[in-house]
Amino acid sequence: MTDWITTPVTPDMLRGAIEVERTERGVRPHRLPAWVRRQYPDEALMRTEAHTSGVRLCLRTRATVIELETVPTRTVYQGAPPPPEGVYELLVDGRGSGRGGVAGGDVTTVDMMAQTGVTTRGRSGSVRFSGLPEREKEVAVWLPHREATELIALRTDAPVLPAENRERRVWLHHGSSISHGSNAEAPTAIWPAIAAERGGVDLVNLGFGGNALLDPFTARTIRDAPADLISLKIGINLTNTDLMRRRAFVPAVHGFLDTIREGHPDTPLLVVSPILCPIQEDTPGPVTLDPEDAAPSFRATGDPAERAAGKLTLNVIRDELARVVERRAADDPHLHHLDGRVLYGESDHDELPLPDRLHPDTAGHRRIGERFADAVFASGGAFAARG
């Protein structure tokens, strides 16, 4: 039997969230603020922003046992097998020390054709980590990257306090489902978490699966958020949704950057173009599931000839992003550009192909994260430490 100490989960215990909402059951971390959720309550976006990718509970304690009670919200797609339980990952003084899952919770069943979902409420569950060293230590519990997480109770066998704020720079990153975590097996296995660890920075991950669409509210969120470093991975969602043409894309990129610069005029700002994705290099979207493939995989349905009419492909986007940054950099010395194929290119695709033709797996995430850190955080990189 354990003599539990129950401690309320408070916002100062959480890192990586833009906002923390108090609910009837507990607290829910969000990666977009409440005014966005009121202004544009799109179902797909609301599911995605509530996923706790990059969010972690950071504590200082002598506890040897930690139990976290939560209500996860899992997304199930009609006609597809149910996803595995989300992974909770424990780090003790920065070292991986255990993984676990929470059974039960709420389930959102999504109709992919209608892009609507129905949520069925379920019970809370708990994940427990035991055998921790009996000494003062910093503990981080990384929450699942592909689930929403409502935190109900924190129970330990010794008092806990919020972890001390280390003198680490805050890196805010925005991108698509690849940045969100796609097929990575655990929350610290997503490429931004890998890059942040190698770069020695605190991550705020605004990777939104299917929703890196140059939305003005996302730019305003980034503008208003504390950050020492900002990166934007732009492109893949714009092609696979076939959202806009070249004429709209270029001004939208400028507007997105203009808004961010209102709040961060001198912050190092890195624009990253798409990694290699053969189905969309020269073929426009939209992208759909391939009905001829037994395993879930994607294909682009556009006509390459439509590029002449302004349809976007990944090569078109890379060229335009490079031009935008080159033009602006004359007046903005803190603006930088990185071709995404430096992170994952043709030779990487030969070695580590995209399992569903669109998203990297865990090994692909590690390759991208390590490449990003080596190119961006190392000496001479856009985010290299100064002084």
DAKA-V845560 format. One line per field, one symbol per residue. phi: phi as a letter, one per 20 degrees, with the letter a starting at -180 (. if undefined). burial: 1 if it has 9 or more other ideal C-beta (glycine too) atoms within 8 Angstrom, else 0. Layout:
phi = ???
burial = ???
This chain:
phi = .defdecfedgfedcneebceedfdrccfcdcfffffffceffffffffffefnebedccadfdcccdebdfdeddegndffffgfddceddlndfcqcbccennecdedeffelcccddfcefbcdcccmffebfbeccdfegedcfcdedbdcbdbfccgfffffdfeddccaeffffpkefebfeefffffffffemceedddedgmceclfgffffffgeefaebcccddqfffefelfbdgfefffffgfffgffffdcfcfgcdedefffbgfcgcdfefecfefedfegbdbedfdgffgfeofecffffgfffffgffffffdcfeecccffffebcfffffecffgdmcdfegffffgfffffffedefgnefdffdm
burial = 000010101000110111111000011111111001100000111111111111111111111111111111111100000000011111110000001111011111111100001010000111111001000011111111111111111111111101100000111111111111111101111111111111101111111111111101111111101010111111111111110011001101111110111011001111111111101110111110010000001111010101100011110111011101100110010011110110111001100101111111110111111111111111001011000
